[in-house]
Amino acid sequence: MIEKIKIIKQRFDEVNDLIIQPEIISDQKRYIKLNKEYKDLKILVDLSDQYLSVISNIDEAQSIIKESDDSEMVEIAKIQLEESKLVLGPLRDRIKLLLIPKDPEDSKNVVIEIRAGTGGDEASIFAGDLYRMYTKFCQDKGWNHSLVDFSEGTAGGFKEIIFEVTGNDIYGILKFESGVHRVQRVPQTETQGRVHTSAATVMILPEAEEFDVEINMNDVRIDYFCSSGPGGQSVNTTYSAVRLTHEPTGIVAQCQDQKSQHKNKDKALKVLRSRLYDNELAKKNKEDSEKRGLLVSSGDRSAKIRTYNYPQGRVTDHRIGLTLYDLHNIINGDIQKLIDELQLYQNSEKLKEAGEII
């Protein structure tokens, strides 16, 4: 690990010099990339300095215990040795995880799309429940979210809802939420109390920057139409809603949330760019997960990932075999424990794949 720390420090010094060079500052794409690398490396360098300091303390304490004739000094050294050993293990584990190459997409903002699947009205209601679950989680994390587009269900909830979330390292936290979510419960319309199974699909798209995906606007058909949702008379009677169709791929994005046609177009373009970017990313993730045999992957968007069972009050994540009997809190936004377990599993798999670092 010491050799790897030296390499990291050398790269940190290189990046530190590069980001102040005028030619780098003038190249926005490269500057943003290097600035992000600098921030990531600084966390690792700071932890590495702590790690090396603790090792030095251990060596010093062991030397005193071995060579000193002063019983009081030896006793102090023994206490220092025990305290340093307690700190060393967790510090080493944190550094080992940080040494694993990070997914460059993890720091991105996201576009979340939730669509009702099988189950009719109940699926739309469940899609609404998932929307509330994710927006409450976002609020707890201090993230901002804004609506892009939606289509309401006939009995409540949504046939489809799309919203964007901005903050820190969002994609890395939410990316494993992509897939089919199932709900098992008695619908309000069911008179005989039978449990039905319905489903909704969640898509977590990393928000693409302009330099991630270059869109030739000559390839995009732009349609304007009246908003169909609530929002006041002016929204519904003017052609403020915008639909963009990327003709080479057939990918469509639309926005009707804002009263301004210009703002709706900007939001729709952001979603279109993210969908095009995610299209390629999903292929790569699926190939990687198949090649490496990973159970937890953000590549297969059609996989059944989680079941919310109301009669038993449980939530089961099928990818890692985790069941929690805490459905009420989870459906009300407390999904951090699920995310923690998924990230722990992913990190364990990465550590196995990378081999022992020290």
N, C-alpha and C positions, 0 to 999 in steps of 0.2 A: 504493500500500500504506500510506503514511503516514496518509492520510485514514481508511482502514479501521481502522488501529491506534487512532486517536483515538476513533472510534466505540466500539470494543471497550472501551477504558479508561473511557469514559463509562458504558457499560452495567455494567462491573465495579463502579464506584463506586455505581451505583444498587442493584445486587444486594447489595453489601456493607452498605448502609444498610437494605435491606428485611429481610434475614434476622435482624436483631436487634429488629424490631418485634413487640410482643406479639401482635397480631392475626395475623401471619404464623406465629409459633411455634405458636399454638393451632390453626392450619389445617394438619394433618399433610401432606395431599396437596401443598399449595402449598409448604410448608416444604422437603419432600424434593426437590421439583423445583427450587426456587431454590438449595438447598444444592449440588445436583449441578451446576447452571449456574455457581455461584460457583467450584467446584473446577476446572471446565473452563476458565473465563475466566482464572483465576489462572495456569494453565500458559501460556496465550497471552500474558497481560500480562507475565509474567516473561521470556518469549522476546522479546517486543516491546521491553522495556527493554534487553535485550542488543543487539538489532538497532539500536536508535536510538543506543546507545553506540558501536557499531562504525562506524556512519555518521559520527558526530561525530569519531571518531578518524581516519577517512579524510579528512574535510574539513580537520581540523587538520594532518594530515601533508601534504596537497596544498598547503595555504597556506604551510607552512614551506618546502617544496621550491621553491615559486614565488617567495617573497619574501625568504627568509633569505640572508645573505651568509656565514653560518657553515657551513663545509664539513662539520664534524663533526655539527652539528645536522641538516643536510640528509641526511647518511648515515643517521642514526638515524631520521629521518622516512621515508626510503625503505624501511627495514626494517619500520617500523610499518605503512606503507601496504601492503606485500606481505602481511604477516601478517593484517591486517584484511580484505583482499580474499579471502584463503583462507577465513576464517571466515564472511564475509558470504553467500556463495552457499548453502552448506548451511543456514544459519540462515534465509535467506529462503525456501528450499524447504519447511522445516518449518513455517514460519508460514503459507505458502500452503495447505498441506494442512489445517492447523488451522482456517483461515478457511472451508473448505468446510463447510457445515452438516452436523453429525453426525446419524446415525440415532439417535433417542432410545432405541431398543431395545438398542443395542450394549452398554450397561453392565449389562444384566440377566443374572441367572443363567439356567440352561437346564435343560430336561428333554430327555433324548436317548432316542429310541425306535428300536430296530433290529429289523427284521422280515425273516425269511428269505423269499426270493422264489422264482423258478423254479430248479429244480435239486434238489428233494427233500432227502435227507439232507445232501448236499454244501452246499446253500444254508444249512442250519442250522449246519453246522460253520463256514462262512464268516461267518455272523452272529456266532458266538462269537469268531472271529478279529478282527472289527471292534470288538467290545466290548472285547477285551483291548487293541487298538490305542488306542482312545480313553481307556480308564482309565489306561494307561501314560502317555499324553500329559498327562492331567490331573495325575497324580502329579508329572511333571517340571515342570509349571507351578505346583505348590504349591496346586492346587485340591482341594477336598473333593468326593467323590462318594459317593452312597448309593443302594442298590438300592430300587426301588419295586415292580416286578412282573416275573415272567419265566415262560416256558414252555419247558422243555428239549426239545431235539431227540432223536429216538429213537437216533441214532448219535453224539450229542455236540453241543455248541454249543447254540443256542437257536432255537426257532421265533419267539420274540419276547422281547425284554428291554427294560425301561424303567428308567432311572436318572436321578437329578438331580445337577447339578454346581453348586457354589457357589464364588464367588471374585470376581475383579475383571475387568470388561469381557469376560465369557465369550461372550455372544451375538455380539458384534462380531468375535470371533476364529473362532468355529465355525460361523457361520450359513451359510456356503457349502458346508458338508459335507452339507447336505440334498439328497437325490436317490437315484438308483439306482446302487449300486456293483456292478461285475461282477468275477468272478474266473475266470481261465482256468488250469486245472491238472489234473493226473491225480488223480482221487479215489482214496482208499485202497482202495475197493471195486472199482476198475477193474482187471481182470486182464490186459487187453491193452495197457495203457499209453496209452490214448487220452486226449487232452486234452478236458475238458468245460468248458462255460461255465455258471456259476451266478450268481445275483444275490441281493442283499439291499438293502432300502430303509432309509435313515437319515433320521430326522426330528429337526431341532434346533428345539425350541420355546422361545421366550423365556418365562421364568417370570413369570407375571402376578401383580402385587400385588393385594391386595383392592380397592384403589380403581381398578385398571385394569378389572376386570370385576366387576360386582355380580351375584351369583347368588341368585335367589329359591329358597330351599331347598324351598318348596312345589312347585317344578318338578322336583325331584330325587328319584328313587326310590332308596332305599337297601336293598341286599341284603347279608346277612351269610352267610358260608359257611366251611367248613374249608379251611385252607391245603393246597395240593396239593404244595408243594415241600418240600425238606429243611429241617430247623431244629429237630428235637427233637420228642418225643412231644406236648408241650403245645401246640405250634403246630398240629400236624396233627389234634388231637382236639377243639379248641375253635373256636367260630365267631368267629375273630379277623380273618379276611380280609373286606375290604369292597369292594363294587362299587357305584359311583354311576352312575346313568343320568339324563342331562339330557333330559327328555322332549320339550321343544320342538324340540331339534336332533337327538336320538338319539345324541349323543356319550356314550361310556362311558369311565369310568376306574375302575381297581381297584388295590388294594394288598394284598399278603399277606406282606410282608417282616418286619413287626414282630409280636411276640407280643401286643402291646396292640391291642385293637380300636380304641381311641380314636386311637392314633398312626397306624394304618392308614387310618382315616377322614380324618385331617388330611392325610396324604400323597396320598390319592386325590383329595381336594378340590383340592389344589394342582395336581395333574395335570389335573383337569377344567377348572379355571380357565384353565390355560395352553393347553389344547386349544381352548377357546372363543375365547380371545384370539388364538391363532395362526391360527384359522380365518379371522378377519377380516383379520389382518395378511397372510396369504398371498394373499388376493384383491387387497389393495392393492399388494403387492410385484409381483404378476404384471401388474397393470394398468400400474404404473410402468415395469417392464422392457420391456413391449410398446410403450409410448408412447415410451420413450427408446431402444429398440433395443439394450438391453444383453444381452451374451452371458452374463455372470455375474449370476445372480439367485437369490435365495432364495425366489422365488415359485412356480416350477414344480417340484413335489416328485416328479413322475413322470419327469423327464428323466434320461437316462443320463449321469452326470457323470464317472465314473472307472472304469478297468479295471486290475486287478492281474494281470499275466501272469507266472506262476511259471516256465515253461520259459525265458523270455527275461530273467527277473529285472527286469522293468520295471513302472513305474506310469505310466499316461497319464491326464491330466486333459483330457477332450475339449472343455471349454468354451474353454480358452485354448491348446489344442494343445501342452501341456507334457508331455514324456516324461522321466522320471528312471529311470536304471538303478540303483536302490537299494532294491529291493523289500524285502529282508531288514530293513533298518533302519526303513523306513516302516511295515511291518506290525507292527513292534515298538514303535511309538509315536512315531517321529521324523517327524511330519507337518508340522513348522514350516515347512520349505522350500516345501511345497505351499501352505500358508496365506499365506506371504509373497508368493508369486507372484500368488495370487488377489487379495490386498489391493493389491498394486502395480498390477495391471491395473485394479481397481476405482477406485483413486485417480486413475490416468491418465485414465480415462473421465470421472470427476467434474471433473477439471481442464479437460478439453476442453469439457465441457458448461457449466461456469461461466465459461469464457473466461479470458483472461489477467488476473490480478489486479493486476499492477503495470504 
